[in-house]
Amino acid sequence: MEAEEDKCMKFENGLRPDIKQLIGFSEIRDFPTL
């Protein structure tokens, strides 16, 4: 499941800071949910 988290981190890093903050608060680590 580590690759999945990696994908999420890369995806989040590409987002605008305000959106990144929203996702950070909900701690989504499941890529399809993202």
MARVEXDO-128581 format. One record per residue (C-alpha): residue number from 1; residue in one letter; x negated, z negated, y. Coordinates in steps of 0.2 Angstrom, whole numbers, plus 2048, in hexadecimal, padded with zeros to 3 digits. Each point is the difference from the previous one (the first is absolute). Layout:
! residues N
+-----+------+-----+-----+-----+
!  nr ! rest !  xx !  zz !  yy !
+-----+------+-----+-----+-----+
! NUM !    a !   X !   Z !   Y !
...
+-----+------+-----+-----+-----+
//
This chain:
! residues 34
+-----+------+-----+-----+-----+
!  nr ! rest !  xx !  zz !  yy !
+-----+------+-----+-----+-----+
!   1 !    m ! 800 ! 800 ! 800 !
!   2 !    e ! 7F1 ! 7FF ! 80B !
!   3 !    a ! 800 ! 813 ! 804 !
!   4 !    e ! 812 ! 7FD ! 806 !
!   5 !    e ! 7FB ! 7F3 ! 80C !
!   6 !    d ! 7F1 ! 80B ! 806 !
!   7 !    k ! 80D ! 80E ! 804 !
!   8 !    c ! 80A ! 7F4 ! 80A !
!   9 !    m ! 7F2 ! 7FA ! 80A !
!  10 !    k ! 7FA ! 811 ! 804 !
!  11 !    f ! 812 ! 805 ! 805 !
!  12 !    e ! 802 ! 7F0 ! 80B !
!  13 !    n ! 7F0 ! 804 ! 808 !
!  14 !    g ! 806 ! 811 ! 806 !
!  15 !    l ! 80F ! 7F9 ! 808 !
!  16 !    r ! 803 ! 7FB ! 812 !
!  17 !    p ! 7FC ! 7ED ! 803 !
!  18 !    d ! 812 ! 7FB ! 803 !
!  19 !    i ! 806 ! 807 ! 7F0 !
!  20 !    k ! 7F0 ! 7F9 ! 7F7 !
!  21 !    q ! 805 ! 7EF ! 806 !
!  22 !    l ! 812 ! 802 ! 7FA !
!  23 !    i ! 7F9 ! 804 ! 7EF !
!  24 !    g ! 7F3 ! 7F3 ! 800 !
!  25 !    f ! 80E ! 7F3 ! 803 !
!  26 !    s ! 80A ! 806 ! 7F1 !
!  27 !    e ! 7F0 ! 801 ! 7F5 !
!  28 !    i ! 805 ! 810 ! 7F7 !
!  29 !    r ! 7F4 ! 805 ! 7F3 !
!  30 !    d ! 80B ! 80C ! 7F6 !
!  31 !    f ! 7FD ! 811 ! 806 !
!  32 !    p ! 811 ! 808 ! 7FC !
!  33 !    t ! 808 ! 7F1 ! 80A !
!  34 !    l ! 7F5 ! 805 ! 80E !
+-----+------+-----+-----+-----+
//
